[in-house]
């Protein structure tokens, strides 16, 4: 019985080997490449192929390089130290991100308010507040770090920045940042 099973197994193996390509890895590679290529096209990352037509990602990350004291209501926070500016939409001299192409964007900003002071900031699109961040440590002697994330549908040319929505803001430069990216 054992001998019959071994013979059957060897026969199946030999019969299977006759039908195997001399380069099975190449065939699998081609199938995988075609699958990846079709996926790229389906999700809109490329126009006609996966070769050199990929869209450039849009993303930025900027930090505050100096202290801000008594920034008035509607004053813009200028994050002047840029770590990333893929797509060149962020302007470190104005603190404004100009949307290079329409779509869904994610923005995040973190503010470190001075000890016992306020920093009420908001995400502004075309100078209209869309999302707010209330940062106040009360009467304590501690700094308060506050973060906010927003997801917005934007159009090409929209201007996005962080501004004070109430009172005056006192913002410590360390740990204060603004970033965004297109989905």
Residue frames as a rotation matrix with the C-alpha (Angstrom) as fourth column:
UNK 1
0.570 0.821 0.000 0.00
0.821 -0.570 0.000 0.00
0.000 0.000 -1.000 0.00
UNK 2
0.497 -0.482 -0.721 2.78
0.122 -0.784 0.608 2.42
-0.859 -0.390 -0.331 0.95
UNK 3
-0.592 -0.738 0.323 4.62
0.373 0.104 0.922 1.55
-0.714 0.667 0.214 -2.24
UNK 4
-0.132 0.646 0.751 1.49
0.986 0.007 0.167 2.26
0.103 0.763 -0.638 -4.32
UNK 5
0.809 0.424 -0.406 1.05
0.505 -0.855 0.113 5.69
-0.299 -0.297 -0.907 -2.68
UNK 6
0.043 -0.887 -0.461 4.70
0.039 -0.459 0.888 6.56
-0.998 -0.056 0.015 -3.29
UNK 7
-0.646 -0.238 0.725 4.37
0.674 0.267 0.689 5.53
-0.357 0.934 -0.012 -6.96
UNK 8
0.331 0.864 0.379 1.20
0.935 -0.356 -0.006 7.60
0.129 0.356 -0.925 -7.36
UNK 9
0.707 -0.119 -0.697 2.86
0.258 -0.874 0.411 10.63
-0.658 -0.471 -0.588 -5.76
UNK 10
-0.392 -0.917 -0.072 5.94
0.141 -0.138 0.980 10.37
-0.909 0.374 0.184 -8.04
UNK 11
-0.423 0.313 0.850 3.68
0.902 0.236 0.362 9.97
-0.087 0.920 -0.383 -11.10
UNK 12
0.687 0.724 -0.055 1.72
0.723 -0.690 -0.045 13.10
-0.071 -0.009 -0.997 -10.21
UNK 13
0.400 -0.633 -0.663 4.91
0.058 -0.704 0.708 15.03
-0.914 -0.322 -0.245 -9.62
UNK 14
-0.633 -0.680 0.371 6.40
0.374 0.152 0.915 13.96
-0.678 0.718 0.158 -12.97
UNK 15
-0.091 0.691 0.717 3.18
0.990 -0.016 0.141 14.72
0.109 0.722 -0.683 -14.84
UNK 16
0.799 0.386 -0.461 2.99
0.494 -0.859 0.136 18.12
-0.343 -0.337 -0.877 -13.20
UNK 17
0.004 -0.905 -0.425 6.61
0.152 -0.419 0.895 18.92
-0.988 -0.068 0.136 -14.06
UNK 18
-0.481 -0.150 0.864 5.91
0.842 0.194 0.503 18.48
-0.243 0.969 0.033 -17.78
UNK 19
0.337 0.758 0.559 3.42
0.848 -0.503 0.171 21.35
0.410 0.416 -0.811 -17.64
UNK 20
0.604 -0.186 -0.775 5.56
0.488 -0.683 0.544 23.77
-0.630 -0.707 -0.321 -15.62
UNK 21
0.957 -0.264 0.122 7.19
-0.078 -0.637 -0.767 26.67
0.280 0.724 -0.630 -17.47
UNK 22
0.258 -0.936 -0.240 10.99
0.790 0.347 -0.505 26.58
0.556 -0.060 0.829 -17.63
UNK 23
-0.828 -0.481 0.289 10.86
0.251 -0.778 -0.575 30.08
0.501 -0.404 0.765 -16.03
UNK 24
0.024 0.939 -0.344 7.95
0.876 0.146 0.459 29.99
0.481 -0.313 -0.819 -13.57
UNK 25
-0.233 -0.166 -0.958 9.24
0.770 -0.633 -0.078 33.04
-0.593 -0.757 0.275 -11.66
UNK 26
-0.984 -0.159 -0.080 8.98
0.070 -0.759 0.648 35.20
-0.164 0.632 0.757 -14.79
UNK 27
-0.464 0.884 0.060 5.37
0.402 0.149 0.904 34.17
0.790 0.444 -0.424 -15.37
UNK 28
0.168 0.511 -0.843 4.46
0.984 -0.033 0.176 34.96
0.062 -0.859 -0.509 -11.75
UNK 29
-0.602 -0.460 -0.653 6.24
0.504 -0.853 0.136 38.31
-0.619 -0.248 0.745 -12.00
UNK 30
-0.941 0.269 0.204 4.27
0.057 -0.471 0.881 39.23
0.333 0.840 0.428 -15.13
UNK 31
-0.081 0.963 -0.255 0.99
0.660 0.244 0.711 38.26
0.747 -0.111 -0.656 -13.48
UNK 32
0.047 0.029 -0.998 1.85
0.939 -0.343 0.034 40.25
-0.341 -0.939 -0.043 -10.34
UNK 33
-0.866 -0.414 -0.281 2.93
0.291 -0.873 0.391 43.29
-0.407 0.256 0.877 -12.40
UNK 34
-0.688 0.672 0.274 -0.32
0.211 -0.176 0.962 43.20
0.694 0.720 -0.021 -14.41
UNK 35
0.169 0.758 -0.630 -2.33
0.886 0.162 0.434 42.99
0.431 -0.632 -0.644 -11.19
UNK 36
-0.237 -0.341 -0.910 -0.46
0.744 -0.665 0.056 45.96
-0.624 -0.664 0.412 -9.66
UNK 37
-0.984 -0.147 0.100 -0.81
0.174 -0.680 0.712 47.95
-0.037 0.718 0.695 -12.89
UNK 38
-0.328 0.938 0.113 -4.59
0.451 0.051 0.891 47.34
0.830 0.343 -0.440 -13.00
UNK 39
0.229 0.362 -0.903 -4.88
0.973 -0.102 0.206 48.34
-0.017 -0.926 -0.376 -9.33
UNK 40
-0.653 -0.543 -0.528 -2.95
0.519 -0.829 0.210 51.56
-0.552 -0.137 0.823 -9.94
UNK 41
-0.896 0.353 0.270 -5.24
0.080 -0.470 0.879 52.50
0.437 0.809 0.393 -12.80
UNK 42
-0.092 0.943 -0.319 -8.40
0.686 0.292 0.666 51.57
0.722 -0.157 -0.674 -10.84
UNK 43
0.288 0.192 -0.938 -7.58
0.917 -0.336 0.213 53.82
-0.274 -0.922 -0.273 -7.87
UNK 44
0.921 0.228 0.316 -6.46
0.347 -0.849 -0.399 56.72
0.177 0.477 -0.861 -10.06
UNK 45
0.493 -0.807 -0.325 -2.76
0.184 -0.268 0.946 56.86
-0.851 -0.526 0.016 -9.24
UNK 46
-0.677 -0.736 0.031 -1.81
0.146 -0.093 0.985 56.79
-0.722 0.671 0.171 -12.90
UNK 47
-0.116 0.612 -0.782 -3.25
-0.843 -0.477 -0.248 57.75
-0.525 0.631 0.572 -16.25
UNK 48
0.578 0.353 -0.735 -2.47
-0.772 0.529 -0.353 54.77
0.264 0.772 0.578 -18.48
UNK 49
0.450 -0.484 -0.750 0.30
0.246 0.875 -0.417 52.77
0.858 0.004 0.513 -16.86
UNK 50
0.914 -0.172 -0.368 2.39
0.365 -0.050 0.930 52.46
-0.179 -0.984 0.017 -13.74
UNK 51
0.028 -0.966 0.258 5.48
1.000 0.025 -0.013 53.75
0.006 0.259 0.966 -15.59
UNK 52
-0.770 -0.633 -0.073 6.64
0.634 -0.773 0.022 57.29
-0.070 -0.030 0.997 -14.73
UNK 53
-0.445 0.669 0.596 3.08
0.105 -0.622 0.776 58.71
0.890 0.408 0.206 -14.78
UNK 54
-0.114 0.413 -0.903 2.43
0.959 0.282 0.008 58.51
0.258 -0.866 -0.429 -11.07
UNK 55
0.638 0.415 0.649 0.92
0.236 -0.907 0.348 61.61
0.733 -0.069 -0.677 -9.54
UNK 56
-0.587 -0.790 0.177 3.13
0.124 -0.304 -0.945 63.69
0.800 -0.533 0.276 -7.28
UNK 57
0.029 0.579 -0.815 1.87
0.951 0.235 0.201 63.52
0.308 -0.781 -0.544 -3.73
UNK 58
-0.005 0.040 0.999 0.84
-0.081 -0.996 0.040 66.72
0.997 -0.081 0.008 -2.00
UNK 59
0.633 0.143 -0.761 1.96
0.710 0.286 0.644 67.10
0.309 -0.948 0.080 1.61
UNK 60
0.019 -0.669 0.743 3.61
-0.131 -0.738 -0.661 69.65
0.991 -0.084 -0.102 3.88
UNK 61
0.574 0.064 -0.817 4.90
0.780 0.263 0.568 69.84
0.251 -0.963 0.101 7.42
UNK 62
-0.047 -0.552 0.832 6.00
0.121 -0.830 -0.544 73.09
0.992 0.075 0.105 9.05
UNK 63
0.101 -0.036 -0.994 7.03
0.982 0.161 0.094 74.18
0.157 -0.986 0.052 12.54
UNK 64
0.954 0.172 0.247 7.03
0.112 -0.965 0.238 77.46
0.280 -0.200 -0.939 14.39
UNK 65
0.193 -0.981 -0.037 10.59
0.676 0.160 -0.720 78.82
0.712 0.114 0.693 14.54
UNK 66
-0.833 -0.454 0.316 10.06
0.113 -0.699 -0.707 81.61
0.541 -0.553 0.633 17.08
UNK 67
-0.649 0.583 -0.489 7.81
0.640 0.071 -0.765 82.63
-0.411 -0.809 -0.419 19.97
UNK 68
-0.442 0.594 0.673 4.54
0.323 -0.594 0.737 84.43
0.837 0.543 0.071 19.27
UNK 69
-0.687 0.227 -0.690 3.25
0.659 -0.205 -0.724 86.82
-0.306 -0.952 -0.008 21.90
UNK 70
-0.260 0.698 -0.668 -0.07
0.070 -0.676 -0.734 88.71
-0.963 -0.238 0.127 21.78
UNK 71
-0.984 0.028 0.178 -1.05
0.179 0.049 0.983 87.71
0.019 0.998 -0.053 18.24
UNK 72
-0.639 0.757 -0.137 -4.36
-0.608 -0.606 -0.513 89.52
-0.471 -0.244 0.848 17.68
UNK 73
0.082 0.804 0.589 -7.69
0.115 0.579 -0.807 88.03
-0.990 0.134 -0.046 16.60
UNK 74
0.950 0.299 0.091 -7.58
0.061 0.107 -0.992 87.01
-0.306 0.948 0.083 12.93
UNK 75
0.254 -0.937 -0.240 -3.77
-0.927 -0.306 0.215 87.18
-0.275 0.168 -0.947 13.04
UNK 76
0.835 0.016 -0.550 -2.20
-0.315 0.834 -0.454 84.36
0.451 0.552 0.702 11.04
UNK 77
0.565 -0.686 0.459 0.28
-0.277 0.366 0.888 81.99
-0.777 -0.629 0.016 12.63
UNK 78
0.648 -0.436 -0.624 3.27
-0.692 0.003 -0.722 81.75
0.317 0.900 -0.300 10.29
UNK 79
0.756 -0.421 0.501 4.98
0.062 0.808 0.585 78.38
-0.651 -0.412 0.637 10.60
UNK 80
0.725 -0.467 -0.506 8.34
-0.674 -0.632 -0.382 79.37
-0.141 0.618 -0.773 9.16
UNK 81
-0.431 -0.867 0.251 10.43
-0.774 0.498 0.391 76.20
-0.464 -0.026 -0.885 9.49
UNK 82
0.553 0.680 -0.482 9.45
-0.833 0.436 -0.341 73.80
-0.021 0.590 0.807 6.70
UNK 83
-0.199 -0.567 0.799 10.34
-0.492 0.763 0.419 70.13
-0.847 -0.310 -0.431 7.01
UNK 84
-0.625 0.110 0.773 8.42
0.611 0.685 0.396 68.94
-0.486 0.720 -0.496 3.94
UNK 85
-0.096 0.621 -0.778 6.72
-0.436 -0.729 -0.528 70.75
-0.895 0.288 0.341 1.06
UNK 86
-0.757 -0.113 0.643 5.85
0.400 0.698 0.593 68.09
-0.516 0.707 -0.484 -1.52
UNK 87
0.053 0.780 0.624 3.93
0.997 -0.072 0.005 69.79
0.049 0.622 -0.782 -4.32
UNK 88
-0.805 -0.572 0.160 5.17
0.560 -0.821 -0.114 73.27
0.196 -0.003 0.981 -3.25
UNK 89
0.089 0.944 0.318 1.81
0.601 -0.305 0.739 74.39
0.794 0.125 -0.595 -1.85
UNK 90
0.662 0.163 -0.732 3.02
0.740 -0.294 0.605 75.81
-0.117 -0.942 -0.315 1.48
UNK 91
0.269 -0.539 0.798 4.53
0.246 -0.763 -0.598 79.32
0.931 0.358 -0.072 1.70
UNK 92
0.041 -0.355 -0.934 6.71
0.973 0.227 -0.043 79.72
0.227 -0.907 0.354 4.82
UNK 93
-0.896 -0.397 0.198 6.76
0.359 -0.911 -0.202 83.51
0.261 -0.110 0.959 4.49
UNK 94
-0.497 0.790 0.360 2.97
-0.621 -0.613 0.488 83.86
0.606 0.019 0.795 4.80
UNK 95
-0.809 0.193 0.555 1.93
-0.355 0.591 -0.724 80.65
-0.468 -0.783 -0.409 6.61
UNK 96
0.223 0.939 -0.261 -0.54
-0.773 0.008 -0.634 79.89
-0.594 0.343 0.728 3.80
UNK 97
-0.655 -0.250 0.713 -1.03
0.186 0.862 0.472 76.61
-0.733 0.442 -0.518 1.98
UNK 98
-0.146 0.578 -0.803 -2.40
-0.893 -0.427 -0.144 77.16
-0.426 0.696 0.578 -1.53
UNK 99
0.262 0.353 0.898 -4.23
-0.090 0.935 -0.342 74.07
-0.961 0.008 0.277 -2.76
UNK 100
-0.662 -0.634 -0.401 -2.42
-0.460 -0.078 0.884 72.84
-0.592 0.770 -0.240 -5.92
UNK 101
-0.747 0.494 -0.444 -5.26
-0.243 0.419 0.875 70.52
0.618 0.762 -0.193 -7.02
UNK 102
-0.028 0.862 0.507 -8.78
-0.941 -0.194 0.277 69.97
0.337 -0.469 0.816 -5.77
UNK 103
-0.154 0.054 -0.987 -9.70
0.034 0.998 0.050 67.01
0.987 -0.026 -0.156 -3.58
UNK 104
0.895 0.422 -0.145 -9.97
0.101 0.124 0.987 65.80
0.434 -0.898 0.069 0.00
UNK 105
-0.111 -0.953 0.283 -7.28
-0.148 -0.266 -0.953 67.15
0.983 -0.148 -0.112 2.35
UNK 106
0.658 0.165 -0.735 -6.31
0.664 0.332 0.670 66.33
0.354 -0.929 0.109 5.92
UNK 107
0.036 -0.627 0.778 -4.83
-0.189 -0.769 -0.611 69.08
0.981 -0.125 -0.146 8.12
UNK 108
0.574 0.044 -0.818 -3.41
0.755 0.358 0.550 68.86
0.316 -0.933 0.172 11.64
UNK 109
0.010 -0.640 0.769 -2.03
-0.126 -0.763 -0.634 71.56
0.992 -0.091 -0.088 13.86
UNK 110
0.377 -0.038 -0.925 -0.63
0.871 0.355 0.340 71.52
0.316 -0.934 0.167 17.35
UNK 111
0.254 -0.226 0.941 -0.19
-0.146 -0.970 -0.194 74.62
0.956 -0.088 -0.279 19.49
UNK 112
-0.143 -0.333 -0.932 1.73
0.920 0.303 -0.249 74.95
0.365 -0.893 0.263 22.75
UNK 113
0.609 0.446 0.656 0.16
0.172 -0.882 0.439 77.82
0.775 -0.155 -0.613 24.74
UNK 114
-0.451 -0.785 0.425 2.32
-0.207 -0.371 -0.905 79.76
0.868 -0.496 0.005 27.21
UNK 115
-0.740 0.084 -0.667 1.92
0.621 0.466 -0.631 79.02
0.257 -0.881 -0.397 30.90
UNK 116
-0.401 0.678 -0.616 -1.53
0.626 -0.287 -0.725 80.16
-0.668 -0.676 -0.310 32.01
UNK 117
-0.521 0.173 -0.836 -2.24
-0.489 -0.863 0.126 81.98
-0.700 0.474 0.535 28.73
UNK 118
0.466 0.839 0.281 -4.58
-0.093 0.362 -0.927 81.44
-0.880 0.406 0.247 25.78
UNK 119
-0.781 -0.492 -0.384 -4.02
-0.420 -0.041 0.907 80.29
-0.462 0.870 -0.174 22.21
UNK 120
0.152 0.908 0.391 -7.40
0.091 0.381 -0.920 79.99
-0.984 0.175 -0.024 20.48
UNK 121
-0.692 -0.497 -0.523 -6.57
-0.491 -0.207 0.846 79.04
-0.529 0.842 -0.101 16.91
UNK 122
0.416 0.847 0.333 -8.62
-0.142 0.422 -0.895 77.94
-0.898 0.325 0.296 13.91
UNK 123
-0.578 -0.449 0.681 -8.10
0.591 0.346 0.729 76.47
-0.563 0.824 0.066 10.50
UNK 124
0.126 0.582 -0.803 -9.09
-0.246 -0.766 -0.594 79.14
-0.961 0.273 0.047 7.99
UNK 125
-0.354 -0.130 0.926 -9.97
0.830 0.412 0.376 78.49
-0.430 0.902 -0.038 4.36
UNK 126
-0.321 0.140 0.937 -10.03
0.658 -0.679 0.327 81.65
0.681 0.721 0.126 2.26
UNK 127
-0.862 -0.191 0.470 -10.08
-0.172 -0.762 -0.625 83.64
0.478 -0.619 0.623 5.55
UNK 128
0.236 0.940 0.246 -13.18
-0.771 0.027 0.636 81.80
0.591 -0.340 0.732 6.86
UNK 129
-0.550 -0.448 0.705 -12.80
-0.817 0.465 -0.342 79.69
-0.174 -0.764 -0.622 9.99
UNK 130
0.068 0.522 -0.850 -13.63
-0.648 0.671 0.360 76.02
0.759 0.526 0.384 9.42
UNK 131
0.508 0.003 -0.862 -12.26
0.474 0.834 0.282 74.19
0.719 -0.551 0.422 12.48
UNK 132
0.512 -0.184 0.839 -11.32
-0.561 -0.811 0.165 75.46
0.650 -0.555 -0.518 15.95
UNK 133
0.078 -0.572 -0.817 -8.75
0.621 0.668 -0.409 74.60
0.780 -0.476 0.407 18.63
UNK 134
0.736 0.261 0.625 -9.22
-0.314 -0.686 0.656 75.97
0.600 -0.679 -0.423 22.17
UNK 135
0.148 -0.785 -0.602 -5.96
0.648 0.537 -0.540 75.93
0.747 -0.310 0.588 24.11
UNK 136
0.213 -0.045 0.976 -5.79
-0.587 -0.804 0.091 77.30
0.781 -0.593 -0.197 27.65
UNK 137
-0.392 -0.467 -0.792 -4.02
0.297 0.751 -0.590 75.90
0.871 -0.467 -0.156 30.69
UNK 138
0.655 0.699 -0.287 -6.12
0.529 -0.152 0.835 77.82
0.540 -0.698 -0.469 33.22
UNK 139
0.797 -0.316 0.515 -4.44
-0.519 -0.795 0.316 79.39
0.309 -0.518 -0.797 36.19
UNK 140
0.851 -0.518 0.090 -1.77
0.404 0.754 0.517 76.72
-0.335 -0.404 0.851 36.33
UNK 141
0.353 -0.833 -0.426 1.93
-0.619 -0.549 0.561 77.20
-0.702 0.066 -0.710 35.81
UNK 142
-0.200 -0.367 0.908 1.97
0.336 0.845 0.416 74.61
-0.920 0.388 -0.045 33.05
UNK 143
-0.728 -0.010 -0.686 2.15
-0.633 -0.374 0.678 74.90
-0.263 0.927 0.266 29.30
UNK 144
0.134 0.814 0.566 -0.79
-0.161 0.581 -0.798 73.41
-0.978 0.016 0.209 27.43
UNK 145
-0.896 -0.374 -0.239 -0.41
-0.317 0.161 0.935 71.53
-0.311 0.913 -0.263 24.17
UNK 146
0.087 0.982 0.169 -3.54
-0.202 0.183 -0.962 71.26
-0.975 0.050 0.214 22.04
UNK 147
-0.919 -0.393 0.036 -4.01
-0.078 0.271 0.959 69.49
-0.387 0.878 -0.280 18.72
UNK 148
0.192 0.975 -0.111 -6.74
-0.364 -0.035 -0.931 69.40
-0.911 0.219 0.348 16.12
UNK 149
-0.864 -0.354 0.357 -7.24
0.181 0.443 0.878 67.46
-0.469 0.823 -0.319 12.89
UNK 150
0.097 0.906 -0.412 -9.66
-0.402 -0.343 -0.849 68.40
-0.910 0.248 0.331 10.11
UNK 151
-0.628 -0.159 0.762 -10.69
0.571 0.571 0.589 66.79
-0.529 0.805 -0.268 6.84
UNK 152
0.049 0.608 -0.793 -11.95
-0.211 -0.769 -0.603 69.13
-0.976 0.197 0.090 4.12
UNK 153
0.226 0.055 0.973 -12.95
0.923 0.308 -0.232 69.03
-0.313 0.950 0.019 0.48
UNK 154
0.086 -0.321 -0.943 -11.04
0.038 -0.945 0.326 71.85
-0.996 -0.064 -0.069 -1.20
UNK 155
0.897 0.220 0.384 -10.73
0.400 -0.029 -0.916 73.37
-0.190 0.975 -0.114 -4.66
UNK 156
-0.012 -0.932 0.362 -7.60
0.987 -0.069 -0.146 74.34
0.161 0.356 0.921 -6.55
UNK 157
-0.328 -0.246 0.912 -6.42
0.295 -0.944 -0.149 77.76
0.897 0.220 0.382 -5.43
UNK 158
0.808 0.587 -0.049 -8.08
0.197 -0.191 0.962 77.70
0.555 -0.787 -0.270 -1.97
UNK 159
-0.220 -0.853 0.473 -5.90
-0.325 -0.393 -0.860 79.33
0.920 -0.343 -0.191 0.70
UNK 160
0.728 0.412 -0.548 -5.51
0.285 0.545 0.789 77.46
0.623 -0.731 0.279 4.02
UNK 161
-0.386 -0.871 0.304 -3.81
-0.069 -0.302 -0.951 78.66
0.920 -0.387 0.057 7.19
UNK 162
-0.009 0.300 -0.954 -4.00
0.947 0.308 0.089 78.82
0.321 -0.903 -0.287 10.96
UNK 163
-0.420 -0.049 0.906 -5.27
-0.003 -0.998 -0.055 82.04
0.908 -0.025 0.419 12.57
UNK 164
-0.968 0.115 -0.224 -6.39
0.219 -0.050 -0.974 83.31
-0.123 -0.992 0.023 15.97
UNK 165
-0.387 0.895 0.220 -10.18
0.521 0.015 0.853 83.20
0.761 0.445 -0.472 16.34
UNK 166
0.751 0.659 0.026 -10.58
0.338 -0.419 0.843 84.89
0.567 -0.625 -0.537 19.75
UNK 167
0.896 -0.378 -0.234 -8.57
0.071 -0.399 0.914 87.23
-0.439 -0.836 -0.330 21.94
UNK 168
0.428 -0.839 -0.336 -4.84
-0.868 -0.277 -0.412 87.29
0.253 0.468 -0.847 21.55
UNK 169
0.954 -0.098 -0.285 -2.65
0.110 0.993 0.029 84.22
0.280 -0.059 0.958 21.34
UNK 170
0.303 -0.900 0.312 0.59
-0.941 -0.231 0.245 83.48
-0.149 -0.368 -0.918 23.15
UNK 171
0.987 0.094 -0.134 2.27
-0.136 0.926 -0.353 80.53
0.091 0.366 0.926 21.46
UNK 172
0.270 -0.917 0.295 5.52
-0.478 0.139 0.867 78.84
-0.836 -0.375 -0.401 22.42
UNK 173
0.151 -0.245 -0.958 7.53
-0.988 -0.003 -0.155 77.84
0.035 0.970 -0.242 19.35
UNK 174
-0.839 -0.543 -0.011 8.63
-0.542 0.838 -0.058 74.44
0.041 -0.043 -0.998 20.57
UNK 175
-0.795 0.504 0.337 6.13
0.387 0.850 -0.358 71.66
-0.467 -0.154 -0.871 19.79
UNK 176
0.138 0.840 -0.524 3.96
-0.175 -0.500 -0.848 73.95
-0.975 0.209 0.078 17.63
UNK 177
-0.860 -0.476 0.185 3.34
0.028 0.318 0.948 72.67
-0.510 0.820 -0.260 14.09
UNK 178
0.247 0.885 -0.394 1.03
-0.601 -0.179 -0.779 72.65
-0.760 0.430 0.488 11.07
UNK 179
-0.845 -0.524 0.110 0.81
-0.248 0.564 0.788 69.90
-0.475 0.638 -0.606 8.47
UNK 180
0.279 0.955 -0.097 -1.48
-0.570 0.084 -0.817 68.65
-0.773 0.283 0.568 5.74
UNK 181
-0.857 -0.500 0.126 -1.77
-0.192 0.537 0.821 66.23
-0.478 0.680 -0.556 2.87
UNK 182
-0.124 0.789 -0.601 -4.10
-0.991 -0.069 0.114 65.25
0.049 0.610 0.791 0.04
UNK 183
0.048 0.231 0.972 -5.83
-0.367 0.909 -0.198 61.91
-0.929 -0.347 0.128 0.32
